Amino acid sequence: MRQQNFRKQACFLALLVCLVGLSADIFLFHHKIQPVFFLAFAALNLTVSFFLIRFFSEKIFLSESNIEKTRERINVINAESRKSLELGASLKFKITRYDNLKKVIEDLNRSLRLEVLVNVLSSTVYSLISNSSGTVLFYLLDSRSQKLNLIHSVKENSGMVILSKEGDIFDYWVLRHSHELIIEDLKNDFRFDLDTVRSQEMRPVLSLISSPLISHHSLLGILRLESDKRGSFNQDDLRFLSLVSGLGAVALENSLLFQKTQDLAIHDDLTGLYSKQYFIGRLKDEAKRCNRLDQRICMFMVDIDFFKQYNDKFGHIAGDFVLKKVGSLLKETLAQFNPLLCRFGGEEFLVMLPGLDKHRSLEVAEELRRRIQTETILLRRQNTSVTVSIGVACMPLDTKDEDELIQMADKSMYEAKKKGRNRVCST
């Protein structure tokens, strides 16, 4: 606007000078001034007009040049200002993210329970990285089979079903490389075949970031964020996910060690069945529930016949193998009844079956006895076998006290031994 006004003023001034000169020429011509003076004055008038027009043209050019430079500086300043604002916003966002790491560490240190740890890590990346959108998947790695197992997920679409419970092509890429993965647009990513991805999973995935959970060079699992939109994640998101995964891996390892310690505390080392102390504690809880709800509990005391002679003949290593074999047969044969199994001591086992009456419990005990008797055990290239004596007692028919229930099952088991072993007896 100022440039246009300046041009108008310059043109008006040049035109005014020309008009003044023209008026002077007309005045001189009208008063019959000598031609020499008239021509000289006209030439002077044209010269002055020319220099004035040239002067103002140069001024206009310089002004336009200065205006363009000023505009360029303004554009540069605006661009720098926008960049500074974006950088400030980005830094503020990063500061907010990393400030939350203190709370994440506190939450991870608050509990050694696996479900608490998994929930903290999943909710952290879901809120701080994906802004509570998309999907979070948490996989644990089975160290024996080297297979992934989906143990937790957070989904924006609660109705979406995740079919790949053991991971997909992206998760096994991370597993194979032990490295982070970012996909900004799956359709333009040459590493993965889009048709193969679609054939494995029906849910739409266009962008994702994934990080392995590694502690002491051991891969424990995978934490993954995905979206059905392109460009949902960037390198900063991946770096933050990697940092959270690093913190989570240490906590995860501690949690798994704690869980393993707990399992060892409540399980028999040899057979993998529950320990005597844990079994009795569970029995007390079940007995209270049984008495309160007027339900039934069946108890088996199972003892391997002539086990000492078996040990003396084949050795203690063979005896341990027989104990493990009988424990496995108990699990397999009684699996449909949801049993609670324990190695009570030596070659004795306790079995608690909820909900069975006396008649049905005797039938099940007989089926178990026959199953163990017919099982062939190969030791030192010899086909061997063992038999068991089983005592049966039921609550509340035989007693309403849990300690007495074990005693009555034990008494019935000794009765079976007196009658010749390899049989089922009951009070």
GULOKOL-750114 format. One record per residue (C-alpha): residue in three letters; x, y, z. Coordinates in pm, whole numbers. Layout:
% GULOKOL-750114
aa: ALA	X: X	Y: Y	Z: Z
...
//
This chain:
% GULOKOL-750114
aa: MET	X: 0	Y: 0	Z: 0
aa: ARG	X: 281	Y: 244	Z: 87
aa: GLN	X: 462	Y: 154	Z: -236
aa: GLN	X: 153	Y: 233	Z: -443
aa: ASN	X: 105	Y: 571	Z: -264
aa: PHE	X: 469	Y: 661	Z: -322
aa: ARG	X: 436	Y: 586	Z: -695
aa: LYS	X: 123	Y: 799	Z: -719
aa: GLN	X: 293	Y: 1092	Z: -544
aa: ALA	X: 602	Y: 1071	Z: -772
aa: CYS	X: 391	Y: 1063	Z: -1089
aa: PHE	X: 176	Y: 1350	Z: -964
aa: LEU	X: 485	Y: 1561	Z: -887
aa: ALA	X: 642	Y: 1490	Z: -1229
aa: LEU	X: 313	Y: 1575	Z: -1400
aa: LEU	X: 287	Y: 1898	Z: -1199
aa: VAL	X: 637	Y: 2003	Z: -1310
aa: CYS	X: 545	Y: 1932	Z: -1671
aa: LEU	X: 225	Y: 2134	Z: -1641
aa: VAL	X: 409	Y: 2425	Z: -1482
aa: GLY	X: 667	Y: 2419	Z: -1763
aa: LEU	X: 396	Y: 2392	Z: -2027
aa: SER	X: 208	Y: 2686	Z: -1873
aa: ALA	X: 528	Y: 2890	Z: -1876
aa: ASP	X: 587	Y: 2805	Z: -2243
aa: ILE	X: 232	Y: 2909	Z: -2332
aa: PHE	X: 276	Y: 3233	Z: -2136
aa: LEU	X: 598	Y: 3318	Z: -2315
aa: PHE	X: 454	Y: 3227	Z: -2652
aa: HIS	X: 143	Y: 3436	Z: -2585
aa: HIS	X: 349	Y: 3748	Z: -2499
aa: LYS	X: 552	Y: 3706	Z: -2812
aa: ILE	X: 887	Y: 3647	Z: -2646
aa: GLN	X: 1172	Y: 3597	Z: -2886
aa: PRO	X: 1194	Y: 3241	Z: -3023
aa: VAL	X: 1546	Y: 3194	Z: -2893
aa: PHE	X: 1439	Y: 3256	Z: -2534
aa: PHE	X: 1127	Y: 3050	Z: -2584
aa: LEU	X: 1322	Y: 2753	Z: -2716
aa: ALA	X: 1583	Y: 2785	Z: -2441
aa: PHE	X: 1318	Y: 2798	Z: -2172
aa: ALA	X: 1132	Y: 2500	Z: -2325
aa: ALA	X: 1455	Y: 2301	Z: -2341
aa: LEU	X: 1531	Y: 2390	Z: -1981
aa: ASN	X: 1178	Y: 2289	Z: -1884
aa: LEU	X: 1213	Y: 1950	Z: -2057
aa: THR	X: 1556	Y: 1893	Z: -1903
aa: VAL	X: 1428	Y: 1967	Z: -1552
aa: SER	X: 1125	Y: 1741	Z: -1611
aa: PHE	X: 1350	Y: 1461	Z: -1740
aa: PHE	X: 1584	Y: 1477	Z: -1441
aa: LEU	X: 1292	Y: 1499	Z: -1200
aa: ILE	X: 1127	Y: 1194	Z: -1356
aa: ARG	X: 1458	Y: 1005	Z: -1356
aa: PHE	X: 1525	Y: 1106	Z: -997
aa: PHE	X: 1187	Y: 989	Z: -878
aa: SER	X: 1213	Y: 668	Z: -1087
aa: GLU	X: 1541	Y: 584	Z: -913
aa: LYS	X: 1380	Y: 661	Z: -579
aa: ILE	X: 1091	Y: 432	Z: -669
aa: PHE	X: 1330	Y: 155	Z: -775
aa: LEU	X: 1532	Y: 186	Z: -455
aa: SER	X: 1215	Y: 193	Z: -250
aa: GLU	X: 1081	Y: -118	Z: -422
aa: SER	X: 1415	Y: -292	Z: -372
aa: ASN	X: 1417	Y: -199	Z: -3
aa: ILE	X: 1058	Y: -317	Z: 31
aa: GLU	X: 1144	Y: -656	Z: -127
aa: LYS	X: 1443	Y: -696	Z: 103
aa: THR	X: 1228	Y: -602	Z: 400
aa: ARG	X: 968	Y: -855	Z: 294
aa: GLU	X: 1236	Y: -1123	Z: 259
aa: ARG	X: 1365	Y: -1042	Z: 607
aa: ILE	X: 1010	Y: -1053	Z: 743
aa: ASN	X: 952	Y: -1394	Z: 578
aa: VAL	X: 1280	Y: -1524	Z: 719
aa: ILE	X: 1192	Y: -1392	Z: 1064
aa: ASN	X: 843	Y: -1545	Z: 1041
aa: ALA	X: 989	Y: -1880	Z: 931
aa: GLU	X: 1243	Y: -1871	Z: 1214
aa: SER	X: 968	Y: -1772	Z: 1453
aa: ARG	X: 748	Y: -2062	Z: 1342
aa: LYS	X: 1045	Y: -2297	Z: 1365
aa: SER	X: 1125	Y: -2169	Z: 1713
aa: LEU	X: 762	Y: -2214	Z: 1819
aa: GLU	X: 756	Y: -2567	Z: 1678
aa: LEU	X: 1087	Y: -2645	Z: 1844
aa: GLY	X: 959	Y: -2502	Z: 2172
aa: ALA	X: 642	Y: -2708	Z: 2150
aa: SER	X: 846	Y: -3018	Z: 2064
aa: LEU	X: 1082	Y: -2959	Z: 2355
aa: LYS	X: 788	Y: -2901	Z: 2589
aa: PHE	X: 631	Y: -3225	Z: 2470
aa: LYS	X: 959	Y: -3415	Z: 2520
aa: ILE	X: 1007	Y: -3263	Z: 2865
aa: THR	X: 655	Y: -3373	Z: 2958
aa: ARG	X: 734	Y: -3722	Z: 2832
aa: TYR	X: 1063	Y: -3759	Z: 3012
aa: ASP	X: 928	Y: -3603	Z: 3331
aa: ASN	X: 685	Y: -3894	Z: 3344
aa: LEU	X: 973	Y: -4142	Z: 3345
aa: LYS	X: 1027	Y: -4074	Z: 3715
aa: LYS	X: 671	Y: -4181	Z: 3787
aa: VAL	X: 713	Y: -4484	Z: 3558
aa: ILE	X: 1024	Y: -4594	Z: 3751
aa: GLU	X: 842	Y: -4547	Z: 4081
aa: ASP	X: 547	Y: -4753	Z: 3956
aa: LEU	X: 778	Y: -5029	Z: 3829
aa: ASN	X: 957	Y: -5043	Z: 4165
aa: ARG	X: 631	Y: -5053	Z: 4359
aa: SER	X: 549	Y: -5416	Z: 4278
aa: LEU	X: 711	Y: -5733	Z: 4146
aa: ARG	X: 384	Y: -5878	Z: 4021
aa: LEU	X: 396	Y: -5944	Z: 3648
aa: GLU	X: 45	Y: -5815	Z: 3575
aa: VAL	X: 119	Y: -5483	Z: 3749
aa: LEU	X: 444	Y: -5438	Z: 3556
aa: VAL	X: 283	Y: -5518	Z: 3219
aa: ASN	X: -4	Y: -5279	Z: 3285
aa: VAL	X: 232	Y: -4994	Z: 3383
aa: LEU	X: 446	Y: -5030	Z: 3069
aa: SER	X: 148	Y: -5066	Z: 2834
aa: SER	X: -47	Y: -4773	Z: 2976
aa: THR	X: 266	Y: -4553	Z: 2976
aa: VAL	X: 345	Y: -4591	Z: 2607
aa: TYR	X: -25	Y: -4581	Z: 2516
aa: SER	X: -79	Y: -4241	Z: 2680
aa: LEU	X: 261	Y: -4075	Z: 2625
aa: ILE	X: 339	Y: -4193	Z: 2272
aa: SER	X: 15	Y: -4269	Z: 2091
aa: ASN	X: -195	Y: -4020	Z: 2289
aa: SER	X: -439	Y: -4297	Z: 2388
aa: SER	X: -508	Y: -4407	Z: 2031
aa: GLY	X: -421	Y: -4712	Z: 1824
aa: THR	X: -320	Y: -5042	Z: 1984
aa: VAL	X: -53	Y: -5157	Z: 2230
aa: LEU	X: 62	Y: -5521	Z: 2227
aa: PHE	X: 278	Y: -5681	Z: 2496
aa: TYR	X: 444	Y: -6015	Z: 2416
aa: LEU	X: 647	Y: -6244	Z: 2643
aa: LEU	X: 900	Y: -6484	Z: 2494
aa: ASP	X: 899	Y: -6850	Z: 2597
aa: SER	X: 1269	Y: -6921	Z: 2641
aa: ARG	X: 1225	Y: -7293	Z: 2568
aa: SER	X: 1012	Y: -7284	Z: 2254
aa: GLN	X: 1129	Y: -6936	Z: 2143
aa: LYS	X: 766	Y: -6849	Z: 2074
aa: LEU	X: 594	Y: -6522	Z: 2158
aa: ASN	X: 283	Y: -6513	Z: 2372
aa: LEU	X: 48	Y: -6213	Z: 2379
aa: ILE	X: -23	Y: -6150	Z: 2748
aa: HIS	X: -171	Y: -5798	Z: 2737
aa: SER	X: -316	Y: -5548	Z: 2492
aa: VAL	X: -465	Y: -5197	Z: 2507
aa: LYS	X: -700	Y: -5111	Z: 2220
aa: GLU	X: -870	Y: -4793	Z: 2111
aa: ASN	X: -1131	Y: -5011	Z: 1939
aa: SER	X: -1250	Y: -5242	Z: 2217
aa: GLY	X: -1434	Y: -5462	Z: 1967
aa: MET	X: -1122	Y: -5541	Z: 1762
aa: VAL	X: -1002	Y: -5902	Z: 1782
aa: ILE	X: -629	Y: -5977	Z: 1769
aa: LEU	X: -575	Y: -6309	Z: 1594
aa: SER	X: -194	Y: -6325	Z: 1609
aa: LYS	X: -159	Y: -6439	Z: 1972
aa: GLU	X: 195	Y: -6562	Z: 1900
aa: GLY	X: 305	Y: -6255	Z: 1704
aa: ASP	X: 317	Y: -6178	Z: 1334
aa: ILE	X: 577	Y: -6099	Z: 1068
aa: PHE	X: 672	Y: -5768	Z: 1237
aa: ASP	X: 721	Y: -5922	Z: 1582
aa: TYR	X: 941	Y: -6202	Z: 1449
aa: TRP	X: 1146	Y: -5946	Z: 1256
aa: VAL	X: 1219	Y: -5776	Z: 1592
aa: LEU	X: 1279	Y: -6117	Z: 1752
aa: ARG	X: 1522	Y: -6221	Z: 1477
aa: HIS	X: 1718	Y: -5893	Z: 1471
aa: SER	X: 1685	Y: -5804	Z: 1843
aa: HIS	X: 1639	Y: -5446	Z: 1727
aa: GLU	X: 1375	Y: -5172	Z: 1722
aa: LEU	X: 1140	Y: -5145	Z: 1427
aa: ILE	X: 960	Y: -4842	Z: 1284
aa: ILE	X: 718	Y: -4846	Z: 990
aa: GLU	X: 585	Y: -4505	Z: 891
aa: ASP	X: 383	Y: -4631	Z: 594
aa: LEU	X: 348	Y: -5005	Z: 543
aa: LYS	X: 244	Y: -4961	Z: 179
aa: ASN	X: 583	Y: -4802	Z: 101
aa: ASP	X: 799	Y: -5029	Z: 319
aa: PHE	X: 1003	Y: -5266	Z: 101
aa: ARG	X: 1096	Y: -5496	Z: 394
aa: PHE	X: 751	Y: -5650	Z: 427
aa: ASP	X: 512	Y: -5799	Z: 175
aa: LEU	X: 174	Y: -5628	Z: 220
aa: ASP	X: -18	Y: -5929	Z: 86
aa: THR	X: 152	Y: -6160	Z: 337
aa: VAL	X: 69	Y: -5921	Z: 621
aa: ARG	X: -296	Y: -5904	Z: 519
aa: SER	X: -320	Y: -6281	Z: 496
aa: GLN	X: -190	Y: -6319	Z: 853
aa: GLU	X: -409	Y: -6061	Z: 1025
aa: MET	X: -739	Y: -5900	Z: 933
aa: ARG	X: -702	Y: -5583	Z: 1139
aa: PRO	X: -566	Y: -5281	Z: 946
aa: VAL	X: -208	Y: -5176	Z: 1031
aa: LEU	X: -37	Y: -4897	Z: 836
aa: SER	X: 225	Y: -4770	Z: 1082
aa: LEU	X: 391	Y: -4910	Z: 1393
aa: ILE	X: 688	Y: -4896	Z: 1629
aa: SER	X: 819	Y: -5198	Z: 1818
aa: SER	X: 1099	Y: -5249	Z: 2068
aa: PRO	X: 1250	Y: -5566	Z: 2218
aa: LEU	X: 1267	Y: -5604	Z: 2596
aa: ILE	X: 1630	Y: -5704	Z: 2651
aa: SER	X: 1806	Y: -5750	Z: 2984
aa: HIS	X: 2161	Y: -5886	Z: 3019
aa: HIS	X: 2166	Y: -5976	Z: 2648
aa: SER	X: 1855	Y: -6190	Z: 2695
aa: LEU	X: 1537	Y: -6108	Z: 2501
aa: LEU	X: 1235	Y: -6134	Z: 2731
aa: GLY	X: 954	Y: -5994	Z: 2518
aa: ILE	X: 835	Y: -5725	Z: 2278
aa: LEU	X: 644	Y: -5400	Z: 2335
aa: ARG	X: 464	Y: -5271	Z: 2025
aa: LEU	X: 249	Y: -4973	Z: 1924
aa: GLU	X: 48	Y: -4976	Z: 1602
aa: SER	X: -201	Y: -4757	Z: 1416
aa: ASP	X: -434	Y: -4788	Z: 1117
aa: LYS	X: -313	Y: -4445	Z: 996
aa: ARG	X: 5	Y: -4356	Z: 807
aa: GLY	X: 280	Y: -4156	Z: 976
aa: SER	X: 147	Y: -4200	Z: 1330
aa: PHE	X: 498	Y: -4249	Z: 1475
aa: ASN	X: 843	Y: -4092	Z: 1426
aa: GLN	X: 1200	Y: -4150	Z: 1539
aa: ASP	X: 1146	Y: -3958	Z: 1865
aa: ASP	X: 857	Y: -4192	Z: 1946
aa: LEU	X: 1077	Y: -4493	Z: 1877
aa: ARG	X: 1359	Y: -4358	Z: 2097
aa: PHE	X: 1117	Y: -4302	Z: 2385
aa: LEU	X: 964	Y: -4648	Z: 2339
aa: SER	X: 1315	Y: -4797	Z: 2343
aa: LEU	X: 1396	Y: -4612	Z: 2665
aa: VAL	X: 1076	Y: -4731	Z: 2835
aa: SER	X: 1144	Y: -5085	Z: 2711
aa: GLY	X: 1494	Y: -5073	Z: 2857
aa: LEU	X: 1357	Y: -4975	Z: 3198
aa: GLY	X: 1079	Y: -5230	Z: 3165
aa: ALA	X: 1316	Y: -5513	Z: 3071
aa: VAL	X: 1505	Y: -5485	Z: 3400
aa: ALA	X: 1180	Y: -5477	Z: 3598
aa: LEU	X: 1043	Y: -5763	Z: 3388
aa: GLU	X: 1346	Y: -5980	Z: 3458
aa: ASN	X: 1311	Y: -5915	Z: 3832
aa: SER	X: 941	Y: -5998	Z: 3814
aa: LEU	X: 1001	Y: -6325	Z: 3629
aa: LEU	X: 1271	Y: -6424	Z: 3879
aa: PHE	X: 1035	Y: -6341	Z: 4165
aa: GLN	X: 759	Y: -6544	Z: 4002
aa: LYS	X: 997	Y: -6836	Z: 3949
aa: THR	X: 1101	Y: -6817	Z: 4314
aa: GLN	X: 737	Y: -6823	Z: 4421
aa: ASP	X: 669	Y: -7121	Z: 4196
aa: LEU	X: 965	Y: -7307	Z: 4346
aa: ALA	X: 837	Y: -7226	Z: 4694
aa: ILE	X: 495	Y: -7382	Z: 4631
aa: HIS	X: 598	Y: -7669	Z: 4399
aa: ASP	X: 789	Y: -7989	Z: 4453
aa: ASP	X: 1124	Y: -7976	Z: 4272
aa: LEU	X: 1108	Y: -8330	Z: 4142
aa: THR	X: 746	Y: -8380	Z: 4028
aa: GLY	X: 634	Y: -8021	Z: 3973
aa: LEU	X: 324	Y: -8085	Z: 4187
aa: TYR	X: 231	Y: -7851	Z: 4473
aa: SER	X: 422	Y: -7870	Z: 4798
aa: LYS	X: 263	Y: -8010	Z: 5114
aa: GLN	X: 248	Y: -7669	Z: 5286
aa: TYR	X: 77	Y: -7499	Z: 4992
aa: PHE	X: -168	Y: -7788	Z: 4950
aa: ILE	X: -278	Y: -7776	Z: 5314
aa: GLY	X: -329	Y: -7399	Z: 5292
aa: ARG	X: -546	Y: -7439	Z: 4983
aa: LEU	X: -736	Y: -7725	Z: 5146
aa: LYS	X: -831	Y: -7504	Z: 5440
aa: ASP	X: -973	Y: -7240	Z: 5206
aa: GLU	X: -1164	Y: -7502	Z: 5006
aa: ALA	X: -1299	Y: -7661	Z: 5326
aa: LYS	X: -1436	Y: -7325	Z: 5446
aa: ARG	X: -1602	Y: -7271	Z: 5110
aa: CYS	X: -1737	Y: -7624	Z: 5112
aa: ASN	X: -1897	Y: -7584	Z: 5456
aa: ARG	X: -2036	Y: -7241	Z: 5371
aa: LEU	X: -2189	Y: -7340	Z: 5037
aa: ASP	X: -2280	Y: -7700	Z: 5133
aa: GLN	X: -2053	Y: -7848	Z: 4864
aa: ARG	X: -1837	Y: -8162	Z: 4853
aa: ILE	X: -1464	Y: -8234	Z: 4849
aa: CYS	X: -1305	Y: -8569	Z: 4772
aa: MET	X: -955	Y: -8661	Z: 4899
aa: PHE	X: -723	Y: -8934	Z: 4763
aa: MET	X: -410	Y: -9056	Z: 4940
aa: VAL	X: -202	Y: -9236	Z: 4675
aa: ASP	X: 101	Y: -9449	Z: 4770
aa: ILE	X: 332	Y: -9639	Z: 4533
aa: ASP	X: 350	Y: -10008	Z: 4628
aa: PHE	X: 689	Y: -10161	Z: 4716
aa: PHE	X: 869	Y: -9840	Z: 4620
aa: LYS	X: 1170	Y: -9914	Z: 4845
aa: GLN	X: 1227	Y: -10246	Z: 4668
aa: TYR	X: 1201	Y: -10065	Z: 4335
aa: ASN	X: 1467	Y: -9816	Z: 4447
aa: ASP	X: 1695	Y: -10095	Z: 4572
aa: LYS	X: 1663	Y: -10285	Z: 4245
aa: PHE	X: 1698	Y: -10002	Z: 3991
aa: GLY	X: 1862	Y: -9722	Z: 4194
aa: HIS	X: 1744	Y: -9386	Z: 4325
aa: ILE	X: 1768	Y: -9216	Z: 3986
aa: ALA	X: 1519	Y: -9468	Z: 3850
aa: GLY	X: 1306	Y: -9410	Z: 4158
aa: ASP	X: 1299	Y: -9037	Z: 4089
aa: PHE	X: 1193	Y: -9110	Z: 3732
aa: VAL	X: 905	Y: -9324	Z: 3861
aa: LEU	X: 791	Y: -9048	Z: 4096
aa: LYS	X: 786	Y: -8798	Z: 3808
aa: LYS	X: 600	Y: -9049	Z: 3592
aa: VAL	X: 331	Y: -9107	Z: 3854
aa: GLY	X: 296	Y: -8731	Z: 3902
aa: SER	X: 241	Y: -8691	Z: 3525
aa: LEU	X: -17	Y: -8971	Z: 3524
aa: LEU	X: -207	Y: -8800	Z: 3805
aa: LYS	X: -221	Y: -8479	Z: 3601
aa: GLU	X: -325	Y: -8650	Z: 3279
aa: THR	X: -584	Y: -8889	Z: 3422
aa: LEU	X: -756	Y: -8638	Z: 3651
aa: ALA	X: -726	Y: -8328	Z: 3432
aa: GLN	X: -1101	Y: -8310	Z: 3360
aa: PHE	X: -1181	Y: -8280	Z: 3733
aa: ASN	X: -961	Y: -7971	Z: 3792
aa: PRO	X: -764	Y: -8142	Z: 4071
aa: LEU	X: -526	Y: -7999	Z: 4329
aa: LEU	X: -224	Y: -8232	Z: 4341
aa: CYS	X: 64	Y: -8252	Z: 4585
aa: ARG	X: 357	Y: -8473	Z: 4668
aa: PHE	X: 283	Y: -8537	Z: 5034
aa: GLY	X: 617	Y: -8697	Z: 5110
aa: GLY	X: 838	Y: -8978	Z: 4980
aa: GLU	X: 624	Y: -9191	Z: 4748
aa: GLU	X: 289	Y: -9054	Z: 4874
aa: PHE	X: 63	Y: -8816	Z: 4682
aa: LEU	X: -247	Y: -8622	Z: 4786
aa: VAL	X: -530	Y: -8546	Z: 4545
aa: MET	X: -817	Y: -8306	Z: 4614
aa: LEU	X: -1116	Y: -8320	Z: 4378
aa: PRO	X: -1397	Y: -8067	Z: 4429
aa: GLY	X: -1764	Y: -8146	Z: 4370
aa: LEU	X: -1753	Y: -8530	Z: 4359
aa: ASP	X: -1974	Y: -8751	Z: 4576
aa: LYS	X: -1848	Y: -9067	Z: 4744
aa: HIS	X: -1968	Y: -9307	Z: 4478
aa: ARG	X: -1820	Y: -9111	Z: 4188
aa: SER	X: -1494	Y: -9051	Z: 4373
aa: LEU	X: -1445	Y: -9427	Z: 4420
aa: GLU	X: -1502	Y: -9479	Z: 4046
aa: VAL	X: -1245	Y: -9212	Z: 3960
aa: ALA	X: -993	Y: -9359	Z: 4207
aa: GLU	X: -1035	Y: -9703	Z: 4048
aa: GLU	X: -982	Y: -9558	Z: 3699
aa: LEU	X: -665	Y: -9388	Z: 3825
aa: ARG	X: -536	Y: -9712	Z: 3981
aa: ARG	X: -588	Y: -9907	Z: 3657
aa: ARG	X: -427	Y: -9631	Z: 3450
aa: ILE	X: -108	Y: -9639	Z: 3661
aa: GLN	X: -97	Y: -10020	Z: 3667
aa: THR	X: -113	Y: -10047	Z: 3287
aa: GLU	X: 154	Y: -9783	Z: 3222
aa: THR	X: 482	Y: -9927	Z: 3098
aa: ILE	X: 798	Y: -9767	Z: 3237
aa: LEU	X: 1120	Y: -9833	Z: 3044
aa: LEU	X: 1425	Y: -9850	Z: 3272
aa: ARG	X: 1766	Y: -9981	Z: 3166
aa: ARG	X: 1607	Y: -10128	Z: 2854
aa: GLN	X: 1359	Y: -10318	Z: 3069
aa: ASN	X: 982	Y: -10274	Z: 3063
aa: THR	X: 872	Y: -10221	Z: 3423
aa: SER	X: 554	Y: -10102	Z: 3594
aa: VAL	X: 430	Y: -9997	Z: 3935
aa: THR	X: 102	Y: -10018	Z: 4123
aa: VAL	X: -56	Y: -9788	Z: 4380
aa: SER	X: -280	Y: -9819	Z: 4683
aa: ILE	X: -542	Y: -9543	Z: 4713
aa: GLY	X: -739	Y: -9432	Z: 5017
aa: VAL	X: -1053	Y: -9224	Z: 4967
aa: ALA	X: -1237	Y: -8987	Z: 5205
aa: CYS	X: -1505	Y: -8726	Z: 5138
aa: MET	X: -1629	Y: -8406	Z: 5299
aa: PRO	X: -1883	Y: -8355	Z: 5449
aa: LEU	X: -1995	Y: -8721	Z: 5435
aa: ASP	X: -1698	Y: -8863	Z: 5628
aa: THR	X: -1593	Y: -8549	Z: 5819
aa: LYS	X: -1628	Y: -8170	Z: 5822
aa: ASP	X: -1269	Y: -8105	Z: 5935
aa: GLU	X: -994	Y: -8071	Z: 5674
aa: ASP	X: -718	Y: -8218	Z: 5892
aa: GLU	X: -931	Y: -8518	Z: 5974
aa: LEU	X: -1012	Y: -8554	Z: 5603
aa: ILE	X: -641	Y: -8614	Z: 5528
aa: GLN	X: -611	Y: -8855	Z: 5822
aa: MET	X: -911	Y: -9057	Z: 5705
aa: ALA	X: -776	Y: -9080	Z: 5349
aa: ASP	X: -439	Y: -9192	Z: 5492
aa: LYS	X: -610	Y: -9451	Z: 5712
aa: SER	X: -802	Y: -9586	Z: 5411
aa: MET	X: -479	Y: -9607	Z: 5211
aa: TYR	X: -315	Y: -9821	Z: 5483
aa: GLU	X: -626	Y: -10039	Z: 5480
aa: ALA	X: -570	Y: -10095	Z: 5107
aa: LYS	X: -212	Y: -10201	Z: 5177
aa: LYS	X: -324	Y: -10448	Z: 5447
aa: LYS	X: -564	Y: -10606	Z: 5200
aa: GLY	X: -287	Y: -10678	Z: 4951
aa: ARG	X: -206	Y: -10341	Z: 4784
aa: ASN	X: -297	Y: -10229	Z: 4431
aa: ARG	X: -651	Y: -10148	Z: 4533
aa: VAL	X: -887	Y: -9864	Z: 4642
aa: CYS	X: -1032	Y: -9848	Z: 4993
aa: SER	X: -1262	Y: -9605	Z: 5173
aa: THR	X: -1392	Y: -9551	Z: 5525
//
